[in-house]
Amino acid sequence: MLLLILVLGLVARACAALRGSNFDMESWRIVVEVIGDGVNIYVGSDRYNYGPIWSQILHVLFEFSGRNFDVYRYTIAEFLSLADVGICLILWRRFGLAAAALFFLNPISIMVTAFQCQMDNVAILLGLGGMLLMGDRFDRPMDREKMAGLALLGLSLSIKHVLFAFPCWLALKQRGMCNKLLTLGIPFGFFALLFAPSWENQTVGGRIILNVFRYPFYYSNNFYDKYVPAILQTFCSSLGVFLFCLALAGFLFRKHDAIRSLLVYTCVLVATSPASSPQYFAIPVAFAATHLNAFSLLYTLAGSHYLYAHPDGLHYPALVDFGSIHLLVFLLVGAFVWESGRDGMIRALRWAWHEIKVQCGGREAPPPAVTGDS
């Protein structure tokens, strides 16, 4: 059954790749042209704002494609599809076949991987792999496996810094100050170290800081405008609210296992981000597949339609583009709230249903428990 799921998902990605590409593919073309000219990527283009590893992967894929740009686009889509296979296998191992199928056959993942050719899934795969190595014994001393997992997390950051705050979530879980410091120091240190070959001089260093760490995102503020009270907006910026939400969620989920925490992190990241773009909505698809509820299911349906009809997606003219990023943010917020307080909500719903049956059905409620002296 798993093999059938993988075959169907790969065929769907191949079909999506045939639809064409968008703005991002042009960026990947510029990357290999700059590298081919022997120019530092951070000097030769202002459209590359990621760590250095992804540019080298693009260069290898271009060479593998015979330096043919038509083949190159499909090669990138195939490489990213393999990353989706890796995530699918991890979800299958940890959460079962249904979760793996819901992820790998999810139209959002299919479109962003094969049409938009965005590499968030590579960063998430490396993060999940790192968490498998680390394990969930947070009181265990820092050993080779834990350090290897943290180094893999640093490699994830150098592909794309999707998990930039997740080392802080992991540090909250660790026992002992030494473990906490190493949990922060290893991934961030590894990430910084990978810039060393590209940091040729002060001028290049300035370009790296400008393009990677101070990249001027377009702030759409979907969460901030809709969910933060106006009185708080007077003295809290959207970036400040975003970082506060990440910190609060990390504290709330500090006792949960590492993989589940990483998946919840992706939901909070996209839901509260001050900047939104269509490809970002593939980031929490693994969360939606493994935490199935009404909100996550509707998120998949609404997100799929949005990317089918939107000009930045497959832009099928037969579909009416009624989707809204605000709707997707709302559904992600709902999925997170449900996941955070699910047990309490279920108890409240059961109590409410019991009271409705008592009032409408004429059945008497059970007598309250007697406490204390009577």
C-alpha positions in Angstrom: 0.0 0.0 0.0 2.8 2.4 0.8 4.4 1.7 -2.5 1.1 2.6 -4.3 0.9 5.9 -2.4 4.5 6.7 -3.4 3.8 5.9 -7.1 0.6 8.0 -7.2 2.3 10.9 -5.4 5.3 10.9 -7.8 3.0 10.7 -10.8 1.0 13.6 -9.5 4.2 15.6 -9.0 5.3 14.8 -12.5 2.0 16.1 -13.9 2.3 19.3 -11.9 5.8 19.9 -13.2 4.5 19.7 -16.7 2.3 22.8 -15.9 5.3 25.0 -16.0 7.0 27.1 -13.3 7.0 30.6 -11.7 9.2 33.3 -10.4 11.3 31.0 -8.2 12.5 28.9 -11.1 14.0 32.0 -12.7 15.9 32.7 -9.4 17.4 29.1 -9.5 18.4 29.8 -13.1 20.2 33.0 -12.1 22.0 31.1 -9.2 23.6 28.6 -11.6 24.5 31.3 -14.1 26.3 33.3 -11.4 28.1 30.3 -10.0 29.1 29.3 -13.6 30.7 32.7 -14.1 32.8 32.1 -11.0 31.1 34.9 -9.0 30.2 34.7 -5.4 26.4 34.1 -5.3 25.9 36.8 -2.6 27.6 39.4 -4.8 26.2 38.3 -8.2 22.5 38.3 -7.3 20.2 39.9 -4.8 17.6 37.3 -5.3 19.4 34.6 -3.3 18.7 35.0 0.5 19.4 31.5 1.8 22.4 29.6 3.2 25.2 28.6 0.8 24.3 24.8 0.7 21.2 25.2 -1.5 23.2 27.1 -4.1 25.7 24.3 -4.3 22.9 21.7 -4.6 21.4 23.8 -7.5 24.8 23.8 -9.2 25.1 20.0 -8.9 21.6 19.5 -10.2 22.4 21.8 -13.2 25.5 19.8 -14.0 23.6 16.6 -13.7 21.0 18.0 -16.2 23.7 18.4 -18.8 23.6 22.2 -18.3 20.2 22.1 -20.1 17.8 24.6 -18.5 14.7 22.7 -19.8 16.0 19.5 -18.1 17.2 21.4 -15.1 13.7 22.4 -14.1 12.5 18.8 -14.0 15.6 17.7 -12.2 14.9 20.2 -9.4 11.3 19.0 -9.2 12.5 15.3 -9.0 15.1 16.2 -6.3 12.4 18.0 -4.2 10.0 15.1 -4.8 12.6 12.7 -3.2 12.7 15.0 -0.2 8.9 14.6 0.0 9.4 10.8 -0.1 11.8 11.1 2.8 9.2 13.0 4.9 6.5 10.5 3.9 8.7 7.6 5.1 9.4 9.3 8.5 5.7 10.1 9.0 4.8 6.4 8.0 7.3 5.1 10.6 6.2 7.5 13.3 2.5 8.1 12.7 1.3 5.3 10.4 0.2 4.9 6.8 -2.8 7.3 6.9 -0.6 10.2 7.9 2.0 9.3 5.3 -0.7 9.2 2.6 -2.3 12.5 3.7 1.0 14.2 3.4 2.3 12.7 0.2 -0.9 12.9 -1.7 -1.7 16.4 -0.4 -2.2 18.8 -3.4 -0.5 21.6 -1.5 2.8 19.6 -1.2 2.5 18.4 -4.8 2.1 21.9 -6.3 4.7 23.6 -4.2 7.3 20.8 -4.8 6.8 20.2 -8.5 5.5 23.5 -9.8 7.0 26.2 -7.6 10.2 24.2 -6.9 10.5 25.6 -3.4 12.9 23.7 -1.0 11.2 24.2 2.4 10.6 20.4 2.3 14.4 19.7 2.2 14.9 21.9 5.3 12.0 20.1 7.1 13.3 16.6 6.1 16.7 17.4 7.6 15.1 18.7 10.7 12.9 15.6 11.1 16.0 13.4 10.5 17.9 15.4 13.2 15.0 14.8 15.6 15.1 11.0 14.9 18.8 11.0 15.8 18.3 13.1 18.9 15.5 11.0 20.3 13.2 12.1 23.2 15.4 11.4 26.2 16.1 15.1 27.0 17.7 14.3 30.4 20.3 12.2 28.6 23.8 13.7 28.4 24.9 15.2 25.1 26.3 12.2 23.1 27.3 11.7 19.5 23.8 11.0 18.3 22.4 14.1 19.9 25.2 16.2 18.5 24.8 14.7 15.0 21.1 15.5 15.2 21.8 19.1 16.1 24.4 19.3 13.3 21.7 18.1 10.9 19.4 20.8 12.2 22.2 23.3 11.5 22.4 21.9 7.9 18.7 22.4 7.6 19.1 26.1 8.5 21.7 26.4 5.8 19.3 25.1 3.2 16.5 27.4 4.2 16.1 28.9 7.7 12.5 27.6 8.2 13.5 26.2 11.6 15.4 29.2 12.8 13.7 29.3 16.2 13.3 25.6 16.7 16.7 25.1 18.5 15.2 27.4 21.2 12.2 25.0 21.5 14.7 22.1 21.9 16.7 24.0 24.5 13.6 24.3 26.6 13.3 20.6 26.7 16.8 19.8 27.7 17.9 19.1 31.3 20.9 20.9 32.6 22.5 24.2 31.5 25.3 22.6 29.5 22.8 20.6 27.4 20.8 23.7 26.8 23.8 25.7 25.6 25.0 23.0 23.3 21.5 22.6 21.9 21.6 26.3 20.9 25.3 26.5 20.0 25.7 23.4 17.7 23.0 24.2 15.1 23.6 27.9 15.1 27.3 27.5 15.1 27.2 24.9 12.3 25.0 27.3 10.3 27.4 30.2 10.8 30.4 28.0 10.0 29.0 27.0 6.6 29.2 30.7 5.5 32.9 30.8 6.0 33.9 29.7 2.4 31.6 32.4 1.0 32.8 35.2 3.4 35.7 36.3 1.2 36.1 39.8 2.6 34.2 42.5 4.4 32.3 43.6 1.3 31.0 40.1 0.7 30.3 39.7 4.4 28.2 42.8 4.2 26.2 41.4 1.3 25.6 38.2 3.2 24.3 40.1 6.2 22.1 42.3 3.9 20.7 39.5 1.7 20.3 36.7 4.3 19.9 38.2 7.8 18.3 41.5 6.8 16.3 40.5 3.8 13.5 43.1 3.3 10.4 40.8 3.4 7.0 42.2 2.3 5.0 42.2 5.6 1.4 41.2 4.8 0.6 40.9 8.5 -2.4 38.5 8.1 -2.3 37.2 11.6 -1.3 40.6 13.2 -4.1 42.6 11.5 -6.9 40.0 12.3 -6.0 38.6 15.7 -4.0 41.1 17.6 -6.2 43.8 19.4 -5.7 47.3 18.2 -4.6 48.5 21.6 -1.7 46.0 21.5 -0.8 47.0 17.9 0.0 50.5 19.2 3.1 49.3 21.0 3.8 45.8 19.6 5.1 45.3 16.0 4.1 42.4 13.9 7.6 41.0 14.1 7.5 41.2 17.9 4.1 39.5 18.1 5.4 36.7 15.8 8.5 36.1 18.0 6.3 36.1 21.1 3.9 33.5 19.6 6.8 31.3 18.7 8.3 31.6 22.2 4.9 31.0 23.9 4.2 27.9 21.8 7.7 26.6 22.5 7.0 26.9 26.2 3.5 25.3 25.9 4.9 22.3 24.0 8.2 21.9 26.0 7.1 18.5 27.4 6.1 17.0 24.1 8.4 14.8 21.9 10.8 16.4 19.5 9.1 15.4 16.2 5.6 16.4 17.3 7.0 19.7 18.5 8.7 20.3 15.2 5.5 19.7 13.3 3.6 22.0 15.7 6.3 24.6 15.2 5.7 24.7 11.4 2.0 25.4 12.1 2.8 28.3 14.5 5.5 29.6 12.1 3.2 30.0 9.1 0.1 31.0 11.0 1.6 33.9 12.9 4.3 35.0 10.3 4.2 38.7 9.4 5.1 37.7 5.8 3.0 35.3 3.8 3.5 33.8 0.4 1.7 30.9 -1.4 4.6 28.5 -1.1 4.7 28.9 2.7 1.5 27.0 3.1 3.3 23.7 2.2 5.4 24.1 5.3 2.7 22.9 7.8 1.3 20.1 5.5 3.0 17.4 7.6 1.4 18.9 10.7 -2.0 18.9 9.1 -1.5 15.2 8.0 -0.5 14.0 11.5 -3.0 16.2 13.5 -6.2 15.6 11.7 -9.2 17.6 12.8 -11.9 19.8 11.1 -9.5 22.8 10.9 -6.5 20.9 9.4 -8.8 19.1 6.9 -10.4 22.3 5.8 -6.9 23.8 5.6 -5.9 21.2 3.1 -9.1 21.7 1.0 -8.9 25.5 1.0 -5.1 25.6 0.4 -5.4 23.1 -2.5 -8.1 25.2 -4.2 -6.1 28.4 -3.5 -3.0 27.0 -5.2 -4.9 25.5 -8.1 -6.6 28.8 -8.9 -4.1 31.5 -7.8 -1.8 33.1 -10.4 1.3 32.0 -8.3 0.0 28.4 -8.4 -1.3 26.3 -11.3 -3.7 29.1 -12.3 -6.4 26.9 -13.8 -8.9 29.4 -15.4 -11.8 27.0 -14.8 -11.6 27.5 -11.1 -12.9 30.7 -9.4 -10.1 32.2 -7.2 -12.2 32.9 -4.1 -9.4 31.7 -1.8 -7.9 34.0 0.8 -4.6 33.8 2.7 -6.6 35.1 5.7 -8.8 32.0 5.5 -5.8 29.7 5.5 -4.3 31.6 8.5 -7.6 31.3 10.3 -7.7 27.5 9.7 -4.1 27.1 10.9 -4.8 29.1 14.1 -7.8 26.9 14.6 -5.8 23.7 14.1 -3.2 24.9 16.6 -5.8 25.9 19.2 -7.5 22.6 18.8 -4.3 20.7 19.2 -3.2 22.7 22.2 -6.5 22.4 24.1 -8.0 19.3 22.5 -8.6 17.3 25.7 -10.2 20.2 27.5 -12.4 21.0 24.4 -13.5 17.4 24.1 -14.5 17.3 27.8 -16.4 20.6 27.4 -18.2 19.3 24.3 -19.1 16.0 26.0 -20.5 17.9 29.0 -22.4 20.3 26.7 -23.9 17.3 24.8 -24.9 15.6 28.0 -26.6 18.7 29.2 -28.5 19.1 25.9 -29.7 15.5 26.2 -30.8 16.1 29.7 -32.7 19.2 28.9 -34.2 18.0 25.6 -34.6 14.3 26.3 -36.1 14.5 29.7 -33.4 12.2 31.1 -32.2 13.2 34.6 -28.6 14.1 35.1 -26.6 11.9 37.5 -26.5 13.3 41.0 -23.4 15.3 41.8 -20.7 13.6 43.8 -20.9 14.3 47.5 -17.8 15.8 49.0 -17.0 16.7 52.6 -19.4 16.1 55.5 -23.1 15.7 54.8 
